[in-house]
Structure formats: structure tokens, C-alpha cells
Amino acid sequence: MLTRKQHELLLFIHERLKETGIPPSFDEMKEALDLASKSGIHRLITALEERGFIRRLPNRARALEVLRLPDSIAPGLAPQRARFSPSVIEGSLGRRAPEPARAPMAGNDDAASAVSIPVMGRIAAGVPIDAIQHRTHSISVPPEMIMGGEHYALEVKGDSMIEAGIFDGDTVIIRNANTANPGEIVVALVDDEEATLKRFRRKGASIALEAANPAYETRIFGPDRVKVQGRLVGLIRRY
């Protein structure tokens, strides 16, 4: 039997993983449950882990996986742990990593239904680096990752978004857009020269690009200095 707060947190983590493939940060969980501090979130996560509802993934900062949902929840809401099965790429531009050998499966048409999107270079999850480059190569992603609109991929360089579950070497899937809602993770172009991956916020008339790592400060810019280049919709990780 879960407490109300444990139940609320489990559903919040589950829904965020379904929507983005990325677990929420501790700050997002604290805000969603209207708790005063992150220590309460730590206690709830520990309780859920002890009861076998979630597990913390090793060697990844605050990465979570939902193992099961309470019996009272409809089966259709069960977590989809096998959601992502795309090709993966090396950290260096233009080189594709060899895929692990797999036994053929009868009736498996995942490869046939995969969608190809361009990889446009590297994006900094840290201090901004050079602006997004031209197309280097393409990768295949599951069609459920692409929900309308134009999409592209970027290789992540840096660790400023680790509390959002985004790590150095990951590949992020971006939906092309020039606007964003507060709290969304975006590709931001600063002064038409530097590109970075950050959480988008507004501070009065200014724009804040917020890291998900306490080692990095939030950067504030005038509205004419930042252009949104797309919104995060998915992530690919090489193991």
C-alpha cells in the first residue's frame, strides 16, 4: 500500500518518462508534489525503491526506471520500458558505432518502420560551444518518438543537464520550433553564435537558460539575444 504522496510521485515519474523518455529532476518532483524541500523527495524515492516500484539506475545521476505500477492503475498505463530501440552513434561526428548482435525475431518490422532524421552536430550541455553545424549524417529512431513536425538530432557535450537525465555523449532528439513554454528543455542560440541545451525560463522581460546541475549558474539574457531552435522530445544513449 502506497501513501498518497508516494502514489503521486510514482505517477509523475511514470508520465514524464512516457512523454519524454527522461526522468524528472528532483526540483521538478518537489514542485509537482508541492513539497518544501528535496529531502522529502529523497524519502519518497527510497520508499518506492524499497517497495519494488522503481529502481535507481547505476552510474547515472538520479536516473530512475519505473518497474511496476499499483494494481489499482489500469493495465494500459503500465510503463513501456522497451520504448526506445534506435541506432546509436559514436561521440565523434560522422561515425556510427557498431550495433550489438541480436538474434532475428520473427515478425519484427521495427527496422522497416524506423524514421531517419539528420544529426546536425554537437550541442553543449555546459558552457555554450560553436553554433549548430550543418548536417553530418542521419540516424534512425522509432516512429513513436516523432510526433509531427520536423526533427533533428544533436550529440550532447557536457554535464550541465545531468539532473534532467541528459549526459555527455547522449544524442538528443529535437523538434524544430522557435518558441517554448517555461520549463521546457530547448536548443537555444545565443547571440547567433553559440548553441546550448538548457531549460527555458522567463525572468520578467529577460530569458533565463537554466542548467540541471548545481555546479552551473543560470544565465540571464535579454530577449533579443536568445533564439529558440527547437524543443527536446527524446534521447538516445549509448551503453
Secondary structure, DSSP 8 states (H G I E B T S, - for coil): ---HHHHHHHHHHHHHHHHHSS---HHHHHHHHT-S-HHHHHHHHHHHHHTTSEEE-TTSTT-EEE----TTS-GGG---TT------B-SSTT-B---------TT--HHHH-EEEEEEEEEESSS-EE------EEEEE-GGG--SS-EEEEEEESSTTGGGT--TT-EEEEE--S---TT-EEEEEETTTEEEEEEEEEETTEEEEE-SSTTS--EEE-GGGEEEEEEEEEEE---
